[in-house]
Each structure stands twice: as C-alpha cells, then as structure tokens.
Amino acid sequence: MPKFPLVAIVQMRSSEDKVENLELSVGFIREAAKKKSNLICFPEFQMAYSPESQSANQLSEIAESVNDGNFITTLRKAAKVNKISIISTIYEKSNNGSDNRVYDTVVLIDSKGEISSVYRKLHLYDALGFKESDKMMAGNMIEKPVKTSVGNIGLMICYDIRFPEMSRILTVKGANVLVSPSAWVHGVMKEEHWQTLLKARAIENGLYIIAPDQVGNIFSGRSMAVDPFGVVLLDMGNREGMEVVELDKSRVQKVRELLPLLKNRRTDVYGDNISVFS
C-alpha cells in the first residue's frame, strides 16, 4: 500500500465531442483506480473544447445540469464502481431566462459517487484578447474547502489562480490542497506566468497546488503539482496522459511551522485598508 494518499492528474486534449471526452475520462478513472489513486483530477473544459467560432447558443446546447446531466451522472457511477474521488469540469446550464451563457463548473465527486462540492468559475478570462464572458456566466461564491482522504480541498479554475485573494480565503477557511482545473492558453510568457503563479500560490499559503491542464488546440499543457515549499512534484510538459503523485499531508504542517506566513500576517493592519479591494 502507498505510504501517502495518491492523486492522479490528467492532461488531456478535449475534442469538440463530449461523448468521446466522457469515454476517455472513464478510461482514465479506471487506470487511476488500478494505480490505487485516492483522487483523480481532470482539467477545465474536460467536457468539450469550445473553439472561438462556436457561438454562445451552440455551447449552451452542449451544456448539462450537474444533478441529472449524463456527463456527471456517468462519472458518479464510475467513482462508485472504482472507489475513487473525482474532480471533474463541465459546461453547466445556467437556467437564467433568455441568457444562454453557461457556467464553467467544477464538480467534486466522492468515492461513493456523491457530489461533495460544486464550484462555478468566479473570474472569467476577459484578458489578453479573450472574452469568456461572451459565452459564460461568472459564479458568485467561493465554496468552502471539502475534507477528503487527500486533504482539505479548495477549488479554483484556471484564471482564478491570478487572484491571490481567492487562494488566501480558501486557505484561511481550512484548505491545505488547492485544485485548479485549467485550460491555460499558450502565448508569450504564458508558461512562465503559469509556473510562477502556481509556485507563488503554494508558497504564500503553505499548501499543495494540483493543476491539471488542457494540452493541444490552443492550450499549453504543463500540468503541475507543487508542494507547500514550492517544490515542483510534477510537470507533464506537453504530453497527453495521466501521472500520479503522492501528497504527504504532514508536509503542510511542517512547512507552515518553518515558514509561518499565515501566523505572521498583520490582520490588525489589513482591515484598515480593505476598501482598496472594492
């Protein structure tokens, strides 16, 4: 038996066919279970790649609900059969009247097939020539971390990683692992930003970062796992597939004792300046 909990990280190139991507996902789940993984993490846009030419209406037709859509229902069955927790992503129907935009949603499914958390992407990628808000709606809530066999997991999605307030809030609420399913678009300095931001979020909060990424199409790959001291445990480069990493939960406590950034915060002063964030 493994000494520490195992996390499987999937780096995939989603096609525009959600049925094909679902079949691929179930295959990865079976493979992760055979390797005794406690948790498998998929990237953003696992359900399907949405090319720039695809309209909001067309994307809305692909979208499903969390509770009774086929995509999550199938993954819940796979979680139960294979006794493994899953972090999955879908385009979620918003049911907002005439607004046909969808939510970019991550769903945490436990090893019994039950839904533990649903997080809708807070920060939409309206930057560097992209405008996700044309097709997607922003969520309005940071979900509480969820206790799992791997650790207390806080959920983020891709562009969220650029906003340190969010990872700090999740940390203060008890997270010792942040999972950020991503579809990081390649471009000038983009891989450098990706690596730097993931390491920074891990170091400043003293926790693990798990960041499965899309590869191919317009995406950069480089799925990563970073430990609480900023040590890169995994960098998948540009290859498709799945890798497994061990998470030593005691490492979080040890690093936080040696580098007590959370204890050394000056919250007595920060409160006087909180208006600068609004």
Buried (B, 14 or more C-beta within 10 A) or exposed (E): EEEBBBBBBBBBBBBBEBEEBBEBBBEBBBBBBEBEBBBBBBBBBBBBBBEEEBEBEBBBEBBBBBEEBEBBBBBBEBBBEBEBBBBBBBBBBBEEEEEBBBBBBBBBBBBEBEBBBBBBBBBBBBEEEBEBEEBBBBBEEBBBBBEBEBBBBBBBBBBBBBBEEBBBEBBEEBBBBBBBBBBBBBEEEBBEBBBEBBBBBBBBBBBBBBBBBBBBBBBBBBBBBBBBBBEBBBBBEBEBEBBBBEBBBEBBEEBBEEBEBBEEEEEEEEEEEEEEEE
